[in-house]
């Protein structure tokens, strides 16, 4: 396998994933400089997520129309420009607008990066390549809080954005030198009306969930936005049935591997999207740790995630996609539930051990669903698959944060007091149950689905077990 391509893509995705979380630690410092409250400044987080939701659906068409390599480099450039502008923003409005610009660049990096990988990698090597590409998505959210705290404490928050410049320039240079030009048939004209409906649907749901979970605006605004997003989705599904070339074709869900990976992966991401929100809060609020201490503990999960790449290909070849994903989701649910038993007296070594196991099992699961989802997708449908998968991923992550916030707020509201450790314990049990529910789409999946990619050999008589 040519490791340079997934590593180039992984660097860009790490930059995006880390930036999405590193800012949360620096919010109070940025808010003070811009003379606004931290809660108000969370609109900048929402603007970033809304930009992702709007522009991800069109990323596949853009890659087919202008070339995946060119779009990928352009996305990094837009992200860099947005980063520099965020660093020099002098008002709340400017900062929110520049975070939106950053999000527009990030929206193209993730799905187009996967598309480049899919079109430059042999199907038999896809598991190993996805193992490299999965690591940034797991390490980024863990590395963000401690790195953000360190930069904000010892330097200034501006450097959180400025460090993206050298990384971005390196990524553009490496992509220019090492990524091949990918020839694709000229796509049909863009489905403009479909794009508008999908953009309204995805951004409405993401914006609404963000407002509900991060109440910078009245909650009713969030509920109305989610409702508008659902309505736009219904209208889009009707539109897609009539349009010859919809921007996102629901027919792709007829592929069993893509359907199971997208549904199971989305359920799992709702759970994992809540964990980076819950764990640092529990360590800081319930256990009295500093942000840096909690960040260093939660970061240990990254070590477990990295170790996956050394084993993934052999494990999937030995037992196949279905069995591995069922075991990984179940183990992840158990390690997540373990957080619900942590007390202030629990040894740090015990916490770290469970976080390591959690990072390991989650990385296995994501490596598997990412490879399974595209295992049997023909090249001409690859751009559709990466765009559709990325939209589902973004919505499910936003739903995860909203779920965690609703559970915590509900627990404290029922008692009429401040957050207590019991609220965090309950949240972790709910999230663990959701992780376990991700098993359901894979239980009835034919063992032969994705076998050409996993390398798992199945006797003909047992193919439908």
ZAPA-31722 format. One record per residue (C-alpha): residue number from 0; residue in three letters; chain; x, y, z. Coordinates in nm, 3 decimals. Layout:
{NUM "ALA" "A" {X Y Z}} ...
***
This chain:
{0 "UNK" "A" {0.000 0.000 0.000}} {1 "UNK" "A" {0.118 0.352 -0.082}} {2 "UNK" "A" {0.113 0.500 0.270}} {3 "UNK" "A" {0.199 0.855 0.162}} {4 "UNK" "A" {-0.151 0.921 0.021}} {5 "UNK" "A" {-0.353 0.830 0.334}} {6 "UNK" "A" {-0.096 1.009 0.551}} {7 "UNK" "A" {-0.128 1.332 0.347}} {8 "UNK" "A" {-0.504 1.314 0.375}} {9 "UNK" "A" {-0.480 1.226 0.743}} {10 "UNK" "A" {-0.269 1.536 0.819}} {11 "UNK" "A" {-0.531 1.761 0.661}} {12 "UNK" "A" {-0.815 1.588 0.842}} {13 "UNK" "A" {-0.629 1.603 1.172}} {14 "UNK" "A" {-0.589 1.979 1.127}} {15 "UNK" "A" {-0.963 2.010 1.074}} {16 "UNK" "A" {-1.067 1.776 1.356}} {17 "UNK" "A" {-0.830 1.930 1.608}} {18 "UNK" "A" {-0.931 2.285 1.520}} {19 "UNK" "A" {-1.296 2.197 1.569}} {20 "UNK" "A" {-1.232 2.110 1.935}} {21 "UNK" "A" {-0.928 2.317 2.033}} {22 "UNK" "A" {-1.130 2.639 2.019}} {23 "UNK" "A" {-1.366 2.525 2.296}} {24 "UNK" "A" {-1.087 2.550 2.555}} {25 "UNK" "A" {-0.996 2.901 2.441}} {26 "UNK" "A" {-1.352 3.039 2.432}} {27 "UNK" "A" {-1.328 3.241 2.757}} {28 "UNK" "A" {-1.003 3.411 2.645}} {29 "UNK" "A" {-1.138 3.488 2.297}} {30 "UNK" "A" {-1.465 3.615 2.443}} {31 "UNK" "A" {-1.278 3.850 2.676}} {32 "UNK" "A" {-1.077 3.995 2.387}} {33 "UNK" "A" {-1.390 4.045 2.176}} {34 "UNK" "A" {-1.585 4.189 2.474}} {35 "UNK" "A" {-1.863 3.930 2.463}} {36 "UNK" "A" {-1.970 3.645 2.690}} {37 "UNK" "A" {-1.843 3.289 2.634}} {38 "UNK" "A" {-2.198 3.163 2.576}} {39 "UNK" "A" {-2.251 3.422 2.303}} {40 "UNK" "A" {-1.923 3.329 2.139}} {41 "UNK" "A" {-2.042 2.971 2.103}} {42 "UNK" "A" {-2.226 3.102 1.798}} {43 "UNK" "A" {-1.885 3.071 1.631}} {44 "UNK" "A" {-1.887 2.696 1.699}} {45 "UNK" "A" {-2.235 2.675 1.553}} {46 "UNK" "A" {-2.132 2.876 1.243}} {47 "UNK" "A" {-1.851 2.628 1.176}} {48 "UNK" "A" {-2.084 2.328 1.200}} {49 "UNK" "A" {-2.348 2.493 0.982}} {50 "UNK" "A" {-2.089 2.561 0.711}} {51 "UNK" "A" {-1.994 2.194 0.718}} {52 "UNK" "A" {-2.358 2.092 0.683}} {53 "UNK" "A" {-2.417 2.329 0.390}} {54 "UNK" "A" {-2.112 2.253 0.178}} {55 "UNK" "A" {-2.047 1.882 0.240}} {56 "UNK" "A" {-2.337 1.773 0.012}} {57 "UNK" "A" {-2.186 1.951 -0.290}} {58 "UNK" "A" {-1.830 1.830 -0.227}} {59 "UNK" "A" {-1.865 1.515 -0.437}} {60 "UNK" "A" {-1.998 1.705 -0.738}} {61 "UNK" "A" {-1.721 1.965 -0.701}} {62 "UNK" "A" {-1.456 1.692 -0.696}} {63 "UNK" "A" {-1.599 1.532 -1.011}} {64 "UNK" "A" {-1.633 1.866 -1.187}} {65 "UNK" "A" {-1.300 2.032 -1.100}} {66 "UNK" "A" {-1.085 1.733 -0.999}} {67 "UNK" "A" {-1.048 1.583 -0.651}} {68 "UNK" "A" {-0.684 1.689 -0.618}} {69 "UNK" "A" {-0.755 2.053 -0.707}} {70 "UNK" "A" {-1.058 2.072 -0.479}} {71 "UNK" "A" {-0.866 1.914 -0.191}} {72 "UNK" "A" {-0.582 2.169 -0.221}} {73 "UNK" "A" {-0.830 2.452 -0.258}} {74 "UNK" "A" {-1.013 2.336 0.055}} {75 "UNK" "A" {-0.691 2.348 0.257}} {76 "UNK" "A" {-0.624 2.700 0.124}} {77 "UNK" "A" {-0.972 2.822 0.219}} {78 "UNK" "A" {-0.930 2.668 0.564}} {79 "UNK" "A" {-0.594 2.844 0.607}} {80 "UNK" "A" {-0.735 3.182 0.500}} {81 "UNK" "A" {-1.026 3.140 0.740}} {82 "UNK" "A" {-0.779 3.053 1.017}} {83 "UNK" "A" {-0.571 3.368 0.962}} {84 "UNK" "A" {-0.882 3.586 0.951}} {85 "UNK" "A" {-1.008 3.430 1.276}} {86 "UNK" "A" {-0.676 3.519 1.441}} {87 "UNK" "A" {-0.712 3.887 1.346}} {88 "UNK" "A" {-1.089 3.918 1.400}} {89 "UNK" "A" {-1.180 4.228 1.599}} {90 "UNK" "A" {-1.551 4.169 1.665}} {91 "UNK" "A" {-1.801 3.892 1.727}} {92 "UNK" "A" {-1.953 3.930 1.379}} {93 "UNK" "A" {-1.614 3.902 1.210}} {94 "UNK" "A" {-1.516 3.599 1.416}} {95 "UNK" "A" {-1.843 3.417 1.339}} {96 "UNK" "A" {-1.812 3.492 0.966}} {97 "UNK" "A" {-1.451 3.378 0.952}} {98 "UNK" "A" {-1.533 3.057 1.140}} {99 "UNK" "A" {-1.801 2.997 0.876}} {100 "UNK" "A" {-1.533 3.039 0.607}} {101 "UNK" "A" {-1.314 2.791 0.790}} {102 "UNK" "A" {-1.602 2.546 0.797}} {103 "UNK" "A" {-1.657 2.585 0.422}} {104 "UNK" "A" {-1.297 2.476 0.363}} {105 "UNK" "A" {-1.325 2.190 0.611}} {106 "UNK" "A" {-1.645 2.072 0.442}} {107 "UNK" "A" {-1.448 1.992 0.128}} {108 "UNK" "A" {-1.146 1.839 0.303}} {109 "UNK" "A" {-1.316 1.542 0.468}} {110 "UNK" "A" {-1.534 1.391 0.191}} {111 "UNK" "A" {-1.293 1.483 -0.090}} {112 "UNK" "A" {-1.005 1.334 0.110}} {113 "UNK" "A" {-1.198 1.009 0.141}} {114 "UNK" "A" {-1.283 1.022 -0.229}} {115 "UNK" "A" {-0.915 1.060 -0.322}} {116 "UNK" "A" {-0.830 0.766 -0.099}} {117 "UNK" "A" {-1.109 0.553 -0.244}} {118 "UNK" "A" {-1.001 0.621 -0.603}} {119 "UNK" "A" {-0.629 0.571 -0.545}} {120 "UNK" "A" {-0.639 0.260 -0.325}} {121 "UNK" "A" {-0.696 -0.101 -0.423}} {122 "UNK" "A" {-1.006 -0.243 -0.257}} {123 "UNK" "A" {-0.790 -0.514 -0.096}} {124 "UNK" "A" {-0.584 -0.241 0.077}} {125 "UNK" "A" {-0.878 -0.023 0.182}} {126 "UNK" "A" {-0.890 -0.145 0.545}} {127 "UNK" "A" {-0.524 -0.052 0.604}} {128 "UNK" "A" {-0.569 0.285 0.435}} {129 "UNK" "A" {-0.883 0.363 0.635}} {130 "UNK" "A" {-0.696 0.277 0.956}} {131 "UNK" "A" {-0.459 0.566 0.885}} {132 "UNK" "A" {-0.745 0.799 0.790}} {133 "UNK" "A" {-0.953 0.710 1.099}} {134 "UNK" "A" {-0.683 0.809 1.348}} {135 "UNK" "A" {-0.717 1.190 1.300}} {136 "UNK" "A" {-1.090 1.176 1.366}} {137 "UNK" "A" {-1.022 1.011 1.703}} {138 "UNK" "A" {-0.705 1.194 1.807}} {139 "UNK" "A" {-0.820 1.541 1.702}} {140 "UNK" "A" {-1.104 1.576 1.956}} {141 "UNK" "A" {-0.876 1.437 2.230}} {142 "UNK" "A" {-0.572 1.649 2.143}} {143 "UNK" "A" {-0.773 1.968 2.104}} {144 "UNK" "A" {-0.855 2.050 2.469}} {145 "UNK" "A" {-0.504 2.002 2.618}} {146 "UNK" "A" {-0.337 2.173 2.323}} {147 "UNK" "A" {-0.585 2.460 2.334}} {148 "UNK" "A" {-0.533 2.501 2.705}} {149 "UNK" "A" {-0.154 2.498 2.668}} {150 "UNK" "A" {-0.149 2.754 2.382}} {151 "UNK" "A" {-0.401 2.984 2.549}} {152 "UNK" "A" {-0.223 2.968 2.886}} {153 "UNK" "A" {0.138 3.009 2.775}} {154 "UNK" "A" {0.104 3.201 2.447}} {155 "UNK" "A" {-0.221 3.354 2.321}} {156 "UNK" "A" {-0.540 3.222 2.163}} {157 "UNK" "A" {-0.442 3.370 1.826}} {158 "UNK" "A" {-0.183 3.094 1.781}} {159 "UNK" "A" {-0.460 2.833 1.787}} {160 "UNK" "A" {-0.547 2.951 1.438}} {161 "UNK" "A" {-0.206 3.062 1.314}} {162 "UNK" "A" {-0.049 2.717 1.361}} {163 "UNK" "A" {-0.278 2.598 1.082}} {164 "UNK" "A" {-0.078 2.803 0.831}} {165 "UNK" "A" {0.247 2.601 0.824}} {166 "UNK" "A" {0.051 2.275 0.851}} {167 "UNK" "A" {-0.174 2.381 0.564}} {168 "UNK" "A" {0.117 2.491 0.345}} {169 "UNK" "A" {0.287 2.156 0.405}} {170 "UNK" "A" {-0.035 1.976 0.317}} {171 "UNK" "A" {-0.077 2.169 -0.009}} {172 "UNK" "A" {0.285 2.100 -0.108}} {173 "UNK" "A" {0.261 1.728 -0.027}} {174 "UNK" "A" {-0.071 1.700 -0.213}} {175 "UNK" "A" {0.078 1.876 -0.516}} {176 "UNK" "A" {0.380 1.646 -0.526}} {177 "UNK" "A" {0.233 1.311 -0.426}} {178 "UNK" "A" {-0.141 1.300 -0.501}} {179 "UNK" "A" {-0.218 1.175 -0.853}} {180 "UNK" "A" {-0.453 1.348 -1.093}} {181 "UNK" "A" {-0.773 1.146 -1.097}} {182 "UNK" "A" {-0.959 1.128 -1.428}} {183 "UNK" "A" {-1.336 1.115 -1.391}} {184 "UNK" "A" {-1.620 1.155 -1.642}} {185 "UNK" "A" {-1.764 1.506 -1.654}} {186 "UNK" "A" {-2.061 1.507 -1.412}} {187 "UNK" "A" {-2.410 1.618 -1.516}} {188 "UNK" "A" {-2.520 1.974 -1.434}} {189 "UNK" "A" {-2.553 2.035 -1.062}} {190 "UNK" "A" {-2.891 1.977 -0.903}} {191 "UNK" "A" {-2.923 2.330 -0.769}} {192 "UNK" "A" {-3.269 2.297 -0.617}} {193 "UNK" "A" {-3.171 1.968 -0.455}} {194 "UNK" "A" {-2.856 2.130 -0.317}} {195 "UNK" "A" {-3.064 2.408 -0.159}} {196 "UNK" "A" {-3.301 2.157 0.002}} {197 "UNK" "A" {-3.018 1.939 0.134}} {198 "UNK" "A" {-2.830 2.245 0.262}} {199 "UNK" "A" {-3.141 2.370 0.444}} {200 "UNK" "A" {-3.209 2.022 0.582}} {201 "UNK" "A" {-2.858 1.944 0.709}} {202 "UNK" "A" {-2.779 2.295 0.834}} {203 "UNK" "A" {-3.122 2.327 0.996}} {204 "UNK" "A" {-3.077 2.007 1.194}} {205 "UNK" "A" {-2.715 2.082 1.287}} {206 "UNK" "A" {-2.790 2.445 1.380}} {207 "UNK" "A" {-3.095 2.346 1.579}} {208 "UNK" "A" {-2.916 2.074 1.773}} {209 "UNK" "A" {-2.627 2.311 1.842}} {210 "UNK" "A" {-2.859 2.582 1.974}} {211 "UNK" "A" {-3.042 2.331 2.193}} {212 "UNK" "A" {-2.720 2.194 2.339}} {213 "UNK" "A" {-2.530 2.526 2.352}} {214 "UNK" "A" {-2.802 2.775 2.447}} {215 "UNK" "A" {-2.662 3.095 2.299}} {216 "UNK" "A" {-3.009 3.153 2.153}} {217 "UNK" "A" {-3.357 3.069 2.290}} {218 "UNK" "A" {-3.418 2.689 2.274}} {219 "UNK" "A" {-3.736 2.746 2.070}} {220 "UNK" "A" {-3.509 2.868 1.788}} {221 "UNK" "A" {-3.333 2.533 1.794}} {222 "UNK" "A" {-3.651 2.328 1.788}} {223 "UNK" "A" {-3.793 2.536 1.501}} {224 "UNK" "A" {-3.469 2.495 1.308}} {225 "UNK" "A" {-3.468 2.116 1.351}} {226 "UNK" "A" {-3.831 2.102 1.238}} {227 "UNK" "A" {-3.748 2.311 0.929}} {228 "UNK" "A" {-3.456 2.079 0.856}} {229 "UNK" "A" {-3.676 1.769 0.877}} {230 "UNK" "A" {-3.936 1.930 0.650}} {231 "UNK" "A" {-3.667 2.017 0.394}} {232 "UNK" "A" {-3.547 1.654 0.408}} {233 "UNK" "A" {-3.897 1.526 0.328}} {234 "UNK" "A" {-3.921 1.767 0.035}} {235 "UNK" "A" {-3.577 1.662 -0.087}} {236 "UNK" "A" {-3.664 1.291 -0.082}} {237 "UNK" "A" {-3.964 1.365 -0.302}} {238 "UNK" "A" {-3.746 1.577 -0.530}} {239 "UNK" "A" {-3.474 1.309 -0.553}} {240 "UNK" "A" {-3.722 1.047 -0.676}} {241 "UNK" "A" {-3.809 1.268 -0.974}} {242 "UNK" "A" {-3.468 1.417 -1.059}} {243 "UNK" "A" {-3.244 1.216 -1.297}} {244 "UNK" "A" {-2.922 1.320 -1.117}} {245 "UNK" "A" {-2.995 1.433 -0.759}} {246 "UNK" "A" {-2.712 1.598 -0.565}} {247 "UNK" "A" {-2.737 1.311 -0.311}} {248 "UNK" "A" {-2.901 0.998 -0.444}} {249 "UNK" "A" {-3.094 0.798 -0.179}} {250 "UNK" "A" {-3.073 0.495 -0.411}} {251 "UNK" "A" {-2.719 0.440 -0.285}} {252 "UNK" "A" {-2.873 0.297 0.033}} {253 "UNK" "A" {-2.972 -0.009 -0.171}} {254 "UNK" "A" {-2.609 -0.117 -0.126}} {255 "UNK" "A" {-2.617 -0.342 0.183}} {256 "UNK" "A" {-2.267 -0.255 0.302}} {257 "UNK" "A" {-2.315 0.120 0.266}} {258 "UNK" "A" {-2.659 0.104 0.432}} {259 "UNK" "A" {-2.537 -0.093 0.736}} {260 "UNK" "A" {-2.219 0.115 0.772}} {261 "UNK" "A" {-2.403 0.447 0.747}} {262 "UNK" "A" {-2.689 0.358 0.984}} {263 "UNK" "A" {-2.473 0.170 1.235}} {264 "UNK" "A" {-2.194 0.426 1.210}} {265 "UNK" "A" {-2.437 0.715 1.264}} {266 "UNK" "A" {-2.583 0.556 1.577}} {267 "UNK" "A" {-2.233 0.493 1.708}} {268 "UNK" "A" {-2.120 0.849 1.628}} {269 "UNK" "A" {-2.410 0.991 1.829}} {270 "UNK" "A" {-2.266 0.804 2.125}} {271 "UNK" "A" {-1.901 0.887 2.059}} {272 "UNK" "A" {-1.991 1.250 1.985}} {273 "UNK" "A" {-2.118 1.279 2.341}} {274 "UNK" "A" {-1.810 1.127 2.507}} {275 "UNK" "A" {-1.557 1.411 2.439}} {276 "UNK" "A" {-1.821 1.648 2.581}} {277 "UNK" "A" {-1.900 1.440 2.892}} {278 "UNK" "A" {-1.559 1.314 3.005}} {279 "UNK" "A" {-1.374 1.648 3.049}} {280 "UNK" "A" {-1.679 1.800 3.219}} {281 "UNK" "A" {-1.702 1.512 3.467}} {282 "UNK" "A" {-1.331 1.527 3.546}} {283 "UNK" "A" {-1.342 1.905 3.599}} {284 "UNK" "A" {-1.683 1.965 3.757}} {285 "UNK" "A" {-1.728 1.644 3.958}} {286 "UNK" "A" {-1.364 1.556 4.034}} {287 "UNK" "A" {-1.222 1.910 4.059}} {288 "UNK" "A" {-0.944 1.865 3.804}} {289 "UNK" "A" {-0.798 2.152 3.603}} {290 "UNK" "A" {-0.869 2.170 3.226}} {291 "UNK" "A" {-0.510 2.070 3.154}} {292 "UNK" "A" {-0.523 1.771 3.393}} {293 "UNK" "A" {-0.849 1.644 3.245}} {294 "UNK" "A" {-0.718 1.700 2.893}} {295 "UNK" "A" {-0.407 1.494 2.959}} {296 "UNK" "A" {-0.617 1.207 3.095}} {297 "UNK" "A" {-0.868 1.204 2.809}} {298 "UNK" "A" {-0.586 1.228 2.555}} {299 "UNK" "A" {-0.471 0.878 2.652}} {300 "UNK" "A" {-0.752 0.741 2.440}} {301 "UNK" "A" {-0.551 0.854 2.139}} {302 "UNK" "A" {-0.283 0.595 2.216}} {303 "UNK" "A" {-0.543 0.319 2.191}} {304 "UNK" "A" {-0.668 0.465 1.862}} {305 "UNK" "A" {-0.319 0.474 1.709}} {306 "UNK" "A" {-0.248 0.111 1.798}} {307 "UNK" "A" {-0.538 -0.001 1.580}} {308 "UNK" "A" {-0.352 0.060 1.255}} {309 "UNK" "A" {-0.101 -0.213 1.341}} {310 "UNK" "A" {-0.372 -0.479 1.377}} {311 "UNK" "A" {-0.673 -0.372 1.170}} {312 "UNK" "A" {-0.598 -0.545 0.842}} {313 "UNK" "A" {-0.512 -0.879 1.003}} {314 "UNK" "A" {-0.815 -0.877 1.234}} {315 "UNK" "A" {-1.064 -0.795 0.958}} {316 "UNK" "A" {-0.906 -1.061 0.737}} {317 "UNK" "A" {-0.933 -1.317 1.017}} {318 "UNK" "A" {-1.294 -1.266 1.126}} {319 "UNK" "A" {-1.451 -1.030 0.871}} {320 "UNK" "A" {-1.642 -0.703 0.889}} {321 "UNK" "A" {-1.962 -0.825 1.055}} {322 "UNK" "A" {-1.805 -1.004 1.350}} {323 "UNK" "A" {-1.540 -0.738 1.410}} {324 "UNK" "A" {-1.793 -0.452 1.408}} {325 "UNK" "A" {-2.030 -0.634 1.643}} {326 "UNK" "A" {-1.749 -0.713 1.888}} {327 "UNK" "A" {-1.600 -0.361 1.864}} {328 "UNK" "A" {-1.934 -0.188 1.925}} {329 "UNK" "A" {-2.011 -0.416 2.220}} {330 "UNK" "A" {-1.666 -0.364 2.375}} {331 "UNK" "A" {-1.696 0.011 2.322}} {332 "UNK" "A" {-2.032 0.011 2.500}} {333 "UNK" "A" {-1.879 -0.170 2.799}} {334 "UNK" "A" {-1.578 0.064 2.823}} {335 "UNK" "A" {-1.809 0.366 2.796}} {336 "UNK" "A" {-2.037 0.229 3.067}} {337 "UNK" "A" {-1.729 0.192 3.290}} {338 "UNK" "A" {-1.711 0.573 3.305}} {339 "UNK" "A" {-2.043 0.559 3.487}} {340 "UNK" "A" {-1.869 0.392 3.781}} {341 "UNK" "A" {-1.582 0.639 3.814}} {342 "UNK" "A" {-1.562 0.823 4.145}} {343 "UNK" "A" {-1.330 1.097 4.267}} {344 "UNK" "A" {-1.139 0.824 4.452}} {345 "UNK" "A" {-1.093 0.607 4.141}} {346 "UNK" "A" {-0.720 0.576 4.066}} {347 "UNK" "A" {-0.614 0.774 3.761}} {348 "UNK" "A" {-0.441 0.461 3.627}} {349 "UNK" "A" {-0.776 0.280 3.620}} {350 "UNK" "A" {-0.940 0.565 3.430}} {351 "UNK" "A" {-0.653 0.572 3.182}} {352 "UNK" "A" {-0.677 0.195 3.130}} {353 "UNK" "A" {-1.045 0.216 3.035}} {354 "UNK" "A" {-0.987 0.521 2.814}} {355 "UNK" "A" {-0.711 0.333 2.632}} {356 "UNK" "A" {-0.945 0.039 2.570}} {357 "UNK" "A" {-1.221 0.275 2.459}} {358 "UNK" "A" {-0.992 0.445 2.207}} {359 "UNK" "A" {-0.882 0.106 2.077}} {360 "UNK" "A" {-1.234 -0.033 2.026}} {361 "UNK" "A" {-1.375 0.287 1.877}} {362 "UNK" "A" {-1.089 0.307 1.629}} {363 "UNK" "A" {-1.154 -0.052 1.521}} {364 "UNK" "A" {-1.522 0.024 1.473}} {365 "UNK" "A" {-1.464 0.339 1.268}} {366 "UNK" "A" {-1.195 0.176 1.056}} {367 "UNK" "A" {-1.441 -0.102 0.982}} {368 "UNK" "A" {-1.747 0.108 0.898}} {369 "UNK" "A" {-1.543 0.347 0.684}} {370 "UNK" "A" {-1.401 0.058 0.479}} {371 "UNK" "A" {-1.727 -0.143 0.469}} {372 "UNK" "A" {-1.928 0.159 0.357}} {373 "UNK" "A" {-1.724 0.195 0.039}} {374 "UNK" "A" {-1.623 -0.170 -0.009}} {375 "UNK" "A" {-1.870 -0.245 -0.288}} {376 "UNK" "A" {-1.939 0.106 -0.418}} {377 "UNK" "A" {-1.846 0.136 -0.789}} {378 "UNK" "A" {-1.605 0.417 -0.881}} {379 "UNK" "A" {-1.874 0.617 -1.062}} {380 "UNK" "A" {-2.077 0.630 -0.738}} {381 "UNK" "A" {-1.785 0.704 -0.507}} {382 "UNK" "A" {-1.843 1.081 -0.492}} {383 "UNK" "A" {-2.209 1.024 -0.400}} {384 "UNK" "A" {-2.112 0.778 -0.128}} {385 "UNK" "A" {-1.848 1.001 0.035}} {386 "UNK" "A" {-2.079 1.305 0.034}} {387 "UNK" "A" {-2.375 1.111 0.174}} {388 "UNK" "A" {-2.161 0.945 0.439}} {389 "UNK" "A" {-2.008 1.276 0.548}} {390 "UNK" "A" {-2.349 1.443 0.582}} {391 "UNK" "A" {-2.470 1.157 0.803}} {392 "UNK" "A" {-2.153 1.182 1.008}} {393 "UNK" "A" {-2.187 1.554 1.071}} {394 "UNK" "A" {-2.552 1.533 1.174}} {395 "UNK" "A" {-2.486 1.238 1.407}} {396 "UNK" "A" {-2.195 1.413 1.580}} {397 "UNK" "A" {-2.409 1.721 1.641}} {398 "UNK" "A" {-2.684 1.498 1.777}} {399 "UNK" "A" {-2.433 1.336 2.015}} {400 "UNK" "A" {-2.336 1.666 2.177}} {401 "UNK" "A" {-2.702 1.767 2.200}} {402 "UNK" "A" {-2.792 1.435 2.360}} {403 "UNK" "A" {-2.523 1.468 2.625}} {404 "UNK" "A" {-2.630 1.823 2.708}} {405 "UNK" "A" {-2.999 1.729 2.729}} {406 "UNK" "A" {-2.925 1.439 2.967}} {407 "UNK" "A" {-2.712 1.655 3.196}} {408 "UNK" "A" {-2.954 1.947 3.195}} {409 "UNK" "A" {-3.249 1.713 3.250}} {410 "UNK" "A" {-3.082 1.552 3.551}} {411 "UNK" "A" {-2.997 1.882 3.717}} {412 "UNK" "A" {-3.345 2.025 3.639}} {413 "UNK" "A" {-3.522 1.729 3.801}} {414 "UNK" "A" {-3.324 1.784 4.120}} {415 "UNK" "A" {-3.341 2.161 4.096}} {416 "UNK" "A" {-2.972 2.201 4.165}} {417 "UNK" "A" {-2.630 2.207 4.004}} {418 "UNK" "A" {-2.474 1.921 3.811}} {419 "UNK" "A" {-2.370 1.626 4.025}} {420 "UNK" "A" {-2.167 1.315 3.960}} {421 "UNK" "A" {-2.484 1.105 3.934}} {422 "UNK" "A" {-2.590 1.311 3.629}} {423 "UNK" "A" {-2.267 1.221 3.450}} {424 "UNK" "A" {-2.303 0.855 3.546}} {425 "UNK" "A" {-2.652 0.842 3.399}} {426 "UNK" "A" {-2.533 1.014 3.081}} {427 "UNK" "A" {-2.257 0.758 3.032}} {428 "UNK" "A" {-2.501 0.468 3.080}} {429 "UNK" "A" {-2.735 0.615 2.818}} {430 "UNK" "A" {-2.448 0.670 2.575}} {431 "UNK" "A" {-2.324 0.313 2.635}} {432 "UNK" "A" {-2.669 0.179 2.553}} {433 "UNK" "A" {-2.665 0.377 2.230}} {434 "UNK" "A" {-2.324 0.235 2.141}} {435 "UNK" "A" {-2.466 -0.112 2.187}} {436 "UNK" "A" {-2.761 -0.028 1.961}} {437 "UNK" "A" {-2.512 0.033 1.677}} {438 "UNK" "A" {-2.475 -0.347 1.659}} {439 "UNK" "A" {-2.829 -0.392 1.522}} {440 "UNK" "A" {-2.765 -0.303 1.153}} {441 "UNK" "A" {-2.479 -0.555 1.137}} {442 "UNK" "A" {-2.650 -0.854 1.300}} {443 "UNK" "A" {-2.835 -0.958 0.982}} {444 "UNK" "A" {-2.565 -0.842 0.742}} {445 "UNK" "A" {-2.445 -1.118 0.508}} {446 "UNK" "A" {-2.094 -1.224 0.607}} {447 "UNK" "A" {-1.989 -1.206 0.243}} {448 "UNK" "A" {-2.052 -0.831 0.218}} {449 "UNK" "A" {-1.715 -0.658 0.190}} {450 "UNK" "A" {-1.519 -0.985 0.196}} {451 "UNK" "A" {-1.316 -0.878 -0.108}} {452 "UNK" "A" {-1.195 -0.577 0.091}} {453 "UNK" "A" {-1.146 -0.742 0.430}} {454 "UNK" "A" {-0.977 -1.048 0.279}} {455 "UNK" "A" {-1.192 -1.273 0.500}} {456 "UNK" "A" {-1.244 -1.615 0.341}} {457 "UNK" "A" {-1.584 -1.772 0.402}} {458 "UNK" "A" {-1.676 -2.131 0.308}} {459 "UNK" "A" {-1.959 -2.129 0.054}} {460 "UNK" "A" {-2.187 -2.333 0.282}} {461 "UNK" "A" {-2.157 -2.071 0.558}} {462 "UNK" "A" {-2.191 -1.760 0.345}} {463 "UNK" "A" {-2.537 -1.672 0.480}} {464 "UNK" "A" {-2.469 -1.742 0.848}} 
***
